[in-house]
Amino acid sequence: MTDGTGGRVDRIKRSAVNFGDHGTANYQEAPRAAAADETTAALLEAVRTLREHLRLLTETDDTTALDGELAVVQGEIERTGQADRARLGRLRMRLQTAATAVAGLASTAAVVQVIAQLAG
């Protein structure tokens, strides 16, 4: 999508769009499910942070796949207040696969640490 100046807009999140002279735009975010505990809340925050930091990197197959897995975990926690252990295992494997691409991001370590706490 272009922004009218020849630029490109790749992603729009948490926004409302208005068209026309008398149009209005409203944005209301749905309430999120409460996290089951502090560790899950920490995981949710770490996942959100890592997803934002991934946008700073050059996109590769590994970073795209990692972002997809992070999005699934984020959505599950927001809907249910928890993340399935099997899903966390897949996320941990995806983090290992993408380790070279994301090694410089401190937020990667935060996600790995919280997953380790939840896995026991």
N, C-alpha and C positions, 0 to 999 in steps of 0.2 A: 504494500500500500504506500502511496506517496503522500507527502504532506503539503503538496501544492507548490512547493518551491523547488521541486526536482529532488528533494531529499527522500529518504526512505524511513518508514516507521515499521519496525519489525514486530513489536509487541505493545499492546495496550492492556494494562491491568488496572482494576479498581477505578474505573472511569465511567463517565456518562457523556453521551454525544448528543449535540443539538444541531438540527438542520432547519433552515428557514428563518424568516424575519421574526416570527412570533413563537417559535418553538421554545420548549423548555427541556431541560435535562435534569434528571434526578438520579442520585446514586444512593443506594442503601445496601449495606453489606449484611448478609444473613448472620445471625448469631452463631457462634461456633460452639461445638460441644466442649464441655469442660474436660480438661485432661484428667485422667484417672489419678495421677499422682505427680509429685514434683519432678521425678526422673523423666516421665513421659512429656511433661511440659518443657523440660530442658531439651529433650530430643526434638520436639516440635520447633522450638526456637533455633536450635542448631541447624536443623534441616532448612528452615527458611533462610537463615544466614548463608549457608553454603549455596543454596540455589541462587541467591543474589550475587554471590561472589563468582559463581560459575559464568555469569553473564560477562565478566571482565576478561575471560579467557577466549582464545581463538577456539571456535567451535570445531570439535572433532567427533568421530563416531562414539568414542568413549565418553566424552563429556555430555553428549546428547543422550546417550543411554543412561548415564548416571542421573542426569536431570529428570529423565522420565521416571526412574525408580524413586528418586526423592519426592517427585510430585505425587506418586501413588501413596507413599508413606505419609506425606503431609496430609493428603486428602483423607486417608483412613483415620488419622489421629483427630483431625478436625471434625469428622463425622461421628466417630465412636468414642473418642477419648483415649484410645489405645492403638498400638500397632501390633499386628500378628507377629509372633516369634519367627515363623518361617519367612515372612516378608522382610524382617530385620536381617535374617541370614542372607537373603538375596541381596539386600542393600549392602551388607558387609562385603560380599563377594564382588559386587559392582564397584565398590570403593577400591578394592584391591586391584581390579582390572584397570581402573582409571588412575591408579596411584601416581604414575609418572606425570600425567597431565595436571593433576590437582595437588601434587605434593607441596607446592609453595603456599597453598591456602591454609592459614591457621584454622579456618572454620572446618576443614576436613578432619583435623584431629579431634575437634569438639564432638562431631557426629560419631566418630569411631569410639571415643571414650564413653559417651552416653549409651551407645549400643552395647558395649561391654558391660556396663552396669545393669542394663535390663536383661541381658543374657545370663548374667550371674556367673 
